[in-house]
Amino acid sequence: MPMCSPALNPMKTPIHPALKLLFALASIALAGGCANGFAKFYSPNPRLAEAQRFMLPYSGHTSIFTSSDMKGDAEKLARQGYTLLGYSSFHGTGRVTRAQLEDQAKTVGADIVLSASAYQGTRQIVVPMASYTPGTVSTTTSTGTVNANAYGSGGYAFGTANYNGMSTTTTPGTVSTQMVPMTVDSYSYDATFWRKAVPPTLGVQGQPLPDDLRQSLQRNAGMVVTLVNDGSPAFRANILVGDVIIAFNDDQVESPQQEQELLDKYSGQKVEVTFIRKGETRKVTVQFNQRPPKQ
C-alpha cells in the first residue's frame, strides 16, 4: 500500500504568495486522500458496554489478517473466545495504508483485526485545479532638454540641461481555479476489531426461539444455541449448535437475557443443563467456569 506524502518545495526558494495558495490547495487534496477511513467510519459494537466485563486487557500487540471470508472468519474468532469491539466499512478512491489500520487497532485496543478490500471499478470525480498567471512588468523611459534663464542684481544668466528618467510598473499575478473531471479507481474496505475474552462460564451464544421452532416444540421459552466456544464447558459436554437449552437445574431458561442472569447465579458450580435436540429432551452435568464479578 503506498504511503501518503506531503507537498514539498525542493528548491528551497522563496514562494510567491499566490503560489503559496496553490501549495495549500494541493495539501488539502493530499490531506483528504490520507484521512484514516478506519477511524472516520468506525462503529463500536452496540453491546460493547456489557461485554467489557468479560474482556481481558489489551495485549499491546495487534495481529492483522486479510480475510476472503469475513463472516466465516469472524465466526471462528468468536468460537475461539474473541469479542467484537467494532467495525469499519467504507469506500475510497485511493489505497489505504497498513499503518492506518494499525493506528485504529491501537486506539480501540484490538488484539486481532480482520480486514478485506475489493476493487469496485472506476468512477468519475471532479477536482479543483488551480493555475497561476505571473504578473507583468513594464518600464517607461523619458528624455528631454530643459532651458533655464535667471535675472538678478548681478546681471543676467542662462543655461541648458538634458534629463533622462526611467520608471517601472508591476501588475500582480492572478490565480484561477477550474473544476476538472477525473477518472479514479474505487475500492471498498472492511475491517473488524477483536479483543480476547476471559474463559466463558458455559461457552454458548444463543437467540430466542423463532416462530417455526416454537410451533414444532410447542413451547415459547428456551434459547437456541447459535455458537459454542472451543474448549469451553459446553464444548466438553458436547452441547451443539441448534440445541435448545431450556433449564439450568430447576431454573427454566426463558431467553438469552435470562440465561445471563442464571450464569451469574451458577458461576463456578456443577449444573444440570437440560436441552432439546431434534425433539428429544436431554440432560448433562456441566462444571461452569467462574464468572467475572459485576462491575
C-alpha positions in Angstrom: 0.0 0.0 0.0 1.5 3.4 -1.0 2.1 5.9 1.8 0.8 9.4 1.6 3.4 12.2 1.1 3.2 15.9 1.8 3.8 18.6 -0.9 7.4 19.7 -0.9 9.4 22.7 -2.1 12.7 21.0 -3.0 14.3 24.2 -4.5 14.2 25.9 -1.0 13.4 29.2 -2.9 11.1 31.9 -1.7 7.5 31.2 -2.7 5.2 33.9 -4.2 2.1 34.5 -2.1 -0.1 33.3 -4.9 1.9 30.2 -5.3 1.5 29.5 -1.6 -2.2 29.3 -2.3 -1.5 26.6 -4.9 0.5 24.6 -2.4 -2.3 25.0 0.2 -4.8 23.6 -2.3 -2.5 20.7 -3.0 -2.0 20.0 0.7 -5.8 20.0 1.2 -6.2 17.4 -1.5 -3.5 15.2 -0.1 -5.0 15.5 3.4 -8.3 14.4 2.1 -6.7 11.4 0.4 -4.8 10.4 3.5 -7.7 10.6 6.0 -7.9 7.5 8.1 -11.1 5.9 7.0 -10.8 3.1 9.5 -11.1 5.7 12.3 -13.6 8.0 10.5 -16.1 5.2 9.7 -15.6 3.2 12.8 -18.7 1.9 14.6 -18.4 0.3 18.0 -20.3 -2.9 18.9 -23.6 -1.7 20.3 -23.3 -4.3 23.2 -19.7 -3.4 24.0 -20.5 -1.9 27.4 -21.9 -5.1 28.7 -19.1 -7.1 27.0 -16.4 -5.1 28.8 -16.9 -7.2 31.9 -15.7 -10.3 30.1 -12.7 -8.9 28.1 -9.1 -9.2 29.0 -6.8 -6.1 28.9 -5.4 -5.2 25.6 -2.3 -7.2 24.9 -0.5 -4.3 23.4 0.1 -6.2 20.2 -2.2 -6.4 17.2 -2.3 -9.2 14.6 -3.8 -8.2 11.3 -5.2 -10.8 9.0 -6.5 -10.4 5.4 -9.7 -12.3 5.0 -11.5 -13.6 1.9 -14.5 -14.7 4.1 -15.2 -12.1 6.7 -18.3 -13.8 8.0 -16.7 -17.2 8.4 -13.5 -15.9 9.9 -15.5 -13.7 12.3 -17.4 -16.8 13.5 -14.1 -18.7 14.0 -12.8 -15.8 16.2 -16.0 -15.8 18.2 -15.6 -19.6 18.8 -12.0 -19.0 19.9 -13.2 -16.6 22.6 -12.7 -13.2 21.0 -15.2 -10.4 21.4 -16.1 -8.0 18.6 -15.1 -4.4 19.6 -16.4 -2.7 16.4 -16.0 -2.5 12.7 -15.2 -0.1 9.8 -16.7 -0.1 6.4 -16.2 2.5 3.7 -15.4 3.2 0.0 -12.4 5.1 -1.1 -10.6 6.3 -4.3 -7.1 5.6 -3.1 -5.2 2.8 -1.4 -5.3 2.9 2.4 -2.1 2.0 4.4 -1.4 -0.7 6.9 -0.3 2.0 9.3 -3.8 3.5 9.3 -5.3 0.1 10.2 -2.7 -0.4 13.0 -3.4 3.1 14.4 -7.1 2.4 14.7 -6.4 -1.1 16.2 -4.3 0.5 18.9 -6.9 3.2 19.6 -9.6 0.7 20.3 -7.3 -1.9 21.9 -7.8 -4.7 19.3 -5.7 -7.9 19.7 -6.8 -9.1 16.2 -8.1 -7.3 13.1 -9.7 -9.0 10.1 -9.5 -6.8 7.0 -10.7 -7.1 3.4 -10.6 -4.8 0.4 -12.2 -5.2 -3.1 -11.8 -3.2 -6.3 -15.1 -1.6 -7.2 -14.1 -0.3 -10.7 -13.6 3.3 -11.7 -15.8 6.4 -11.2 -15.8 10.0 -12.2 -14.9 12.7 -9.7 -14.4 16.5 -10.1 -11.3 18.0 -8.7 -10.5 21.7 -8.4 -7.3 22.6 -10.3 -5.6 26.0 -9.8 -3.3 27.8 -12.1 -1.1 30.8 -11.6 -0.5 33.5 -14.2 2.5 35.7 -13.4 2.1 39.5 -13.3 3.7 41.8 -15.9 6.5 44.3 -15.5 6.6 47.4 -17.8 9.3 50.1 -17.9 8.9 53.7 -19.2 11.9 55.8 -20.2 11.7 59.6 -20.6 14.4 62.0 -22.0 14.4 65.8 -22.8 16.2 69.2 -22.6 15.5 71.9 -20.1 16.3 75.6 -20.7 16.8 77.9 -17.7 17.0 81.8 -17.6 17.8 83.8 -14.5 17.8 87.6 -13.8 19.2 89.4 -10.8 21.1 92.4 -9.5 24.3 90.9 -10.6 23.2 90.6 -14.2 21.7 88.0 -16.5 22.4 84.2 -16.9 21.0 81.4 -18.9 21.7 77.6 -19.3 20.6 74.3 -20.9 20.3 70.8 -19.2 19.4 67.4 -20.5 17.5 64.8 -18.4 17.0 61.1 -18.7 14.5 59.1 -16.5 13.1 55.6 -16.1 10.0 54.2 -14.2 8.9 50.6 -13.6 5.3 49.4 -13.2 4.4 45.9 -11.9 0.9 44.3 -12.1 0.2 41.4 -9.6 -0.2 37.8 -10.7 -3.5 36.0 -10.7 -4.8 32.6 -9.6 -7.7 30.9 -11.4 -9.4 27.7 -10.5 -11.4 25.4 -12.7 -13.2 22.1 -12.0 -11.6 19.2 -13.9 -13.2 15.8 -14.2 -11.0 12.8 -13.4 -11.4 9.0 -13.5 -10.2 7.3 -10.4 -10.1 3.7 -9.1 -12.7 2.9 -6.3 -12.2 0.3 -3.6 -14.3 -1.0 -0.7 -12.6 -1.5 2.7 -13.9 -3.6 5.6 -12.3 -4.3 9.0 -13.5 -5.9 12.2 -11.6 -5.4 15.5 -11.4 -8.1 18.2 -10.2 -8.5 21.8 -9.6 -11.8 23.7 -12.2 -12.5 26.4 -11.9 -14.4 29.7 -12.9 -18.2 29.6 -16.7 -18.3 29.3 -18.9 -19.6 32.1 -20.7 -22.1 29.9 -19.5 -21.1 26.4 -22.6 -20.8 24.3 -24.3 -17.9 22.4 -27.9 -18.1 21.5 -31.1 -16.4 20.4 -34.8 -16.7 21.3 -36.8 -19.4 19.7 -38.1 -18.5 16.2 -41.8 -18.9 15.4 -41.4 -22.2 13.5 -39.4 -23.8 16.3 -42.0 -22.7 18.9 -44.6 -24.4 16.8 -42.7 -27.6 16.4 -41.7 -27.8 20.0 -45.0 -26.4 21.3 -43.2 -24.1 23.7 -42.2 -20.4 23.9 -39.4 -20.5 26.4 -35.9 -21.5 25.6 -32.7 -20.5 23.9 -31.4 -21.8 20.5 -27.6 -22.3 20.6 -26.0 -20.5 17.7 -22.3 -20.8 18.7 -20.3 -23.0 21.0 -16.9 -21.7 22.2 -13.9 -24.1 21.5 -12.7 -25.8 24.7 -15.5 -24.4 26.8 -17.6 -26.3 29.4 -20.4 -26.6 26.8 -17.9 -27.8 24.2 -16.6 -30.6 26.5 -20.2 -31.5 27.4 -21.0 -31.9 23.6 -23.7 -29.3 23.5 -24.1 -28.4 19.8 -25.3 -25.6 17.6 -29.0 -26.0 17.2 -29.7 -27.4 20.6 -32.4 -25.7 22.6 -31.4 -25.1 26.2 -34.5 -25.0 28.4 -33.2 -25.3 32.0 -30.2 -25.0 34.4 -31.0 -27.3 37.4 -34.6 -26.4 38.3 -34.5 -22.9 36.8 -36.1 -22.5 33.4 -34.1 -20.7 30.7 -36.7 -18.5 29.1 -34.4 -16.3 26.9 -30.8 -15.4 26.2 -31.1 -12.4 28.6 -32.4 -14.6 31.4 -29.7 -17.2 30.7 -27.1 -14.5 31.5 -28.7 -14.0 34.9 -28.6 -17.7 35.6 -24.9 -17.9 34.6 -24.2 -15.4 37.4 -26.2 -17.5 39.8 -24.4 -20.7 39.0 -20.9 -19.3 38.4 -18.3 -21.9 39.3 -20.8 -24.6 40.1 -21.8 -28.0 38.7 -25.1 -27.6 36.9 -27.5 -30.0 35.3 -28.2 -28.5 31.8 -31.4 -29.6 30.2 -31.7 -29.1 26.4 -33.7 -30.4 23.4 -32.0 -31.9 20.4 -34.2 -33.0 17.4 -37.2 -33.2 19.6 -35.6 -35.3 22.3 -35.0 -33.9 25.8 -31.5 -34.5 27.2 -29.7 -33.7 30.4 -26.0 -33.3 31.0 -24.0 -32.2 34.1 -21.6 -29.3 33.3 -18.9 -27.7 35.5 -19.4 -24.0 34.9 -16.3 -21.7 34.9 -16.0 -18.9 37.4 -17.8 -15.8 36.1 -16.2 -12.3 36.4 -18.0 -10.2 39.1 -20.3 -7.4 38.0 -18.6 -4.0 38.0 
